[in-house]
Amino acid sequence: MSALFSPVSLGGLSFTNRVAVPPMCQYAATDGTATDWHIQHWMNLAMSGAAMVTMEATGVERHGRITHGCLGLYSDDNEAAAKQILVSARRVAPPGTRFGIQLAHAGRKASTHLPWHGGGPLGHHDDPWQTVAPSAIPYAESWHVPRALDEGGIQRIVAAFASAAERAVRAGFDYVELHLAHGYLIHEFLSPFSNQRSDHWGGSLENRMRLALAVTRAVRAALPTEIPVGCRMSVTEWMPGGFDVDEAVIVARALGEEGIAFICCSSGGNHHAQRIPNAPGYQVAFAERIRREAGVPTRAVGLIDDPAMAEAIVGDGRADMVALGRAILADPRWPWRAAARFDAPMHHVPQYARAVPMVLKGAAPAKPAAVA
């Protein structure tokens, strides 16, 4: 039996297989509200056969978004559109597909151009906004100088996460994921590069992880018990003196005690000089260590596109789930092809049944794959 296509339960929520679609920004919203692009995108992901489908980083407040095009969950319009499109996605999804949404605040990396317009900070004529961070330290020399959050600002953002979580429930999502990665606000508090505060929010790791725990508690309290809360964490910054795997294990353990049901183990994003050794499976070791030492289920992610590699990651107990971002965008039927390779049930929509013979024809026997 395939390990990748075996069921799993996270935080009391069952998943029919171990294939996950991670959150991927689309930069196609209007003032945080999903558009026609999201209708086709969510429905396409829903038909993939992945058991866990997480919608993109979603700002908990308007100025917490990365760009003007980023999704949000801070208004009634945001909530209504998400609810309507999610209903459509469920109509075409295989039974048991679970949908989640990643709640985020971009911090000092907010107020930027769309990636295909350069991705740098917005200029004076681009409707920029004041960014915020733990300390008034810009991401890079040419970036906006963020305003250091005061106590009131921190508590406002914690409350915004809880409010967005309540909206996620009303919109119909099955789980919530918190964004603690890639140089955005909560990661900025975790990192000694961006957090140089001298109060109880900075300095020691106990203080630097205080916001992550406060947001987790607030979101957990805002949700019904049957809706799990997970998170995505940058487990290392790939820089000497930065937040690293040893600290991440401690944070992960504390998050687990607060009710975090799973951790997606990513890396980097908070230092412009980082050097990431991109290669298939390059972050799997992080998921394995967090799982083993913190006792929290993990999701492996990072250039995984070979079904044999994904099977080995789960089968060897290195992670509980495997997330495929770019691989799913490139081939939305990846889970169908992987299921065919491992002789597992292929949950295709009946309208596409005529394509199944072609999927089977292209499914070469699985071979062992090396994993970093």
N, C-alpha and C positions, 0 to 999 in steps of 0.2 A: 504494500500500500504506500502511496506517495505521502511523504511527510508534509510537503507543500500544500497538498489538497486535503489534509486532515483538519477536522474542526478544532477550534480553540475558544476558550472563554477568557475575557479580560474584564475585570471589574464587574463580573456577573453578566456581561453581555456576550452572547454567543456569536461566533463567526464561522461560516461554513468552510472556509479555507484560510491559508496563511498569506495570501496575496493582498497587498495593500496599495492603494493609490495615495501618495503623500500630497500634502497641500502644495499647489503650484500657482503662483500669482499669474493672473491673466491681464491685468491692467486695462480692463474693458468696462468698468462700472462708471456710472454717472452719479456723482456725489454719494458714492458708497452703495448705490442701488444696482443690483444685477440687471443686465440687459439681454437683448436677443442672443448675444454671443454666449451668455451663460446657459441659455436654454439648450442649445445644441451641445455645449461642452459638458454640462452635467449629465444630460441624457446619454451622451456618448460614453462617458466614464461609467455610468450605471449599467450599460449593456456589456461592459468588458468582462464580467465574470469575477472581478476582484471582490472579495467579501467585505473589505474595508475601503471606503471611499471618503477621503477627507477634503473638504473644500478649502480653497486658498486662504492665505493669511488675511484676516478680516479685522479691520480697525475697530477698536472699541469706542473711539471717539474720532470726530472728523479730522482733527489735526494729529491723530495717531496713525494715519495712513502713510504709506511710503510715497505715493504719487496721487495726483488728482484722479487717476483711473482705478485706484485700488478699491476693493470691496470693503464695505463697512456694515456694522450691525449696531448703529447708534440712533436710528430714526425709525418711525413707523413705516415709511416708504421702503427702507432697507429690509425691514422684517417682512413686510407683505410680499415683496418681490421674491425673497428667498423662499418663503413658504409656498408660493405658487409654483416656482420652478422645481422645488423639491418634490412636490406632488407629481409633476410630470416625469421626473427622473425615476420615481418609484414605480410608475406604471410600466416601464420598460426593463426594470432591473430583475435579475433572477431572484427567486424567493430567498430571504435571509440576508440580502445585501444590506449592510449597515452604512449609514451616512453620518459623517461628522463635520464639524467646522472648526477651523483653527482661529482662535481669538488672539489678537496681537496689538502691540503698540510699537511704532517704528522708532520712537525716541529721536536721537540725534541723526538718524538716517532717514528721517521723513523729509517732506518738501523737496522732492527730487523729480527730474524728468522721467518720462517713460523710458525703458531700456533702449528701445529703437530710436529714441531721440537723444541718446548719449548717456542717460542715467545719472548725470551729475546734478548738483543742487540747482533749484529753480532760481532764475534771475529776477531782478526787480520788476520786470514786465510780464512775469509768468505766474502772478498771483501766489507768491511764496507765503509761508507762514513761519512763525517763531517755533523752532524746535526746542525740545526739552531733553534733559539727560540727568544722570546723577550728579555730574560735574560739568562745568562750562568748558569742555574740551571737545573740539570738533573732530569728526572722524578722520579727516585729512586736512592738509593745509588750506586747500581752496574751498572747503566746505563751510556751511553756516556754523557760527558759534552758538551752541545750544544754551538755553537758560537752565541753570541748576535748579532742580525742583526743590521747593520748600515742603514742609510737612503737609500743608494743605493740598498742594499739588499732588503729592504722592497718594494721599488718601482719596483724592478725587479720581485718580486713575484706578486705584483698587476698586472703588465703587463702580467705575465704568466697566471693568471686566465682569463684575457680578451682574450688572444690568444687561450687558450683552449676552451673558449666559442665559439669563431669563428669556431674552428674546429668542435665543437659539432653541430653547424648549418649545416656545410658542410656535416657532417656525416648523418644528417637527423633526429636528435632528436627533440622532440616536446617542451621540456622545459629543463631548467637547474636548478640543485639544488646545493647550496653551503654548504660545510661542516663546520659548526661552533660548532661542538660538540666533545665529547669523548677524550678530551685532545690533539687534534691536533692543528695545528698552530694558526688558528684564535681564537679558544677557549683559547689557551695559552695566547694570548694577552688580552682576556676578564678577565682572572682570576688573582687576586692579589697574588695567590700562585706562578704562573710561570712568571708573569709580574711585575718586581720590577724596572722598568725603571724610570728615573727622567726627561725624556724629554717629548715631547708632545704626545708620544705613550704610556705613562704609568702614574700611579698615580691615578687620578680621573677616575670615570667611563666614563666621556666624553672622556678622552684620551684613556682609555683601549678599548673602542669600535670603535676607529677611524679606525683601520684596517678593521673591519667588514664592516663599511660603505664605506670605500675606495674601497674595493673589489666589493661590491654590485654595486656601481656607475660605476666602470670600466666594469663589466660584463653586466650590464643593457645597457650601451652605446654601447657595442660591438654586441648586439643582435638586431634583428628586433623587432619591438614593439609587434608583435603577438606571440612572444615566451616568456612565463613567466619565471621569476626567483623566485625560492623558496629557503628555507634553512632548515637545520637541526641544532637545537641548544640544547646544554646541559643546561637545565633551572635551574638546581641546581647541585652543586658539592658534596652534602651530607656531607659537612664538615663545621664546624663553621669557620667563617671568609673568606669563599670562595665566588665565584660568586653564587648568589642565585636568587630565584624567583622574589623578588622585583626588583633587577637589571635587570633581564631578561625581565620584563615587559617594562622597560624603553628602553632597546635595541630593543625589538620587535617593539615598537611604532616607533622608529627612522628608523628601517629597512622598516617598512610599508610605511613611508614617502618617502623612496628612491625607492619604487616600488616592494618590496618583495611581492609575491602573496600568499604565504602560509608558515607556519613554522611547521616543524615536531618537536614535543616537546619530546626530550629525556633527558638524564641526565648523570652525572658522567663522569669518564674517565680521570680526570686530577690530581688525588691525589691517591697515592698508598695505603693510609690508609682509603679510602672511605668505607662506610658500606651501601650498597644499599639494601633496604627491598624488594627484588624481590618477587612479587606476581602478579597474573593476574590483569592487569589494573592499576598497581602501579604508572604509569605516567599520567594517564588520567586527574587528577586534574590540572596538569601543562598546558595541552592543553586547558582545560576549562578556566583557569584564563587568559592565554595569549589571547585567543579568546575574552574574555569578556572585559579585561582592555586595551589591546593594539589595539583591533579592526582589527586584522589580522586573516584570516582563518587559522585553525590549522589541523594538522594530528596527531591523537593519536597513540602511539606505545608502546609496552612493554608487552610481554607475553599474548597477546590477542589471544585466539584460540577458544573461544566459540562464535558461531554465535549469540546467544541471547545477549551476552555481547556487541558484536560489534554493533548490532542493537540498543541496548539501548543507547550506547554512542552517536550515530548519532541522534537517535530519541529524546533524551533528550536535544539536542543542546550543548553537551559538547565538540564536535569536529566536523569538517566538513568532515573528512575522517578518516578511520581506517587503519593502516598499520599492516600487518602480515608478519613477517620475517620467523622465525623458523616454524611457522604453515604452511606456504606455502611450505617450503622445505620438511616438513614431509608429506604433503598432497597437491600436486600441483593442485588437483581438489577441494580444499576447497571452492572456490567461487561457484562451481557448486552445492555442497552439501548445502551451505548456501542459495543459490537461491531457491533450492527445498524446504527447510524448510519454506521459506517465500512466496512460490508460486510466485516467481519472474521469469522473463525470464532467461533461462539457456543457455548461449552462448557457446555451445560446438561445436567442429569441426565435420563435417559430418562423417569423418572417424571413429570417436569414438561414433557415435550415438547408437550403440548396447549396450554401457555401461550405457546409461541413465536409463533404468529400475532398475539397481542395485543401482544407485545413489538415485533414488526416494525411493527405498525400505529402504535404510539406513538413510533416512531423517526423524528423529523423530520430532514431533511437537515442535516448539520453546517454551521455558519457560523463564520467566523473570530471569535475571541474575544480581547478585550484582556487582556493579562497585565501585572500590576504590574512 
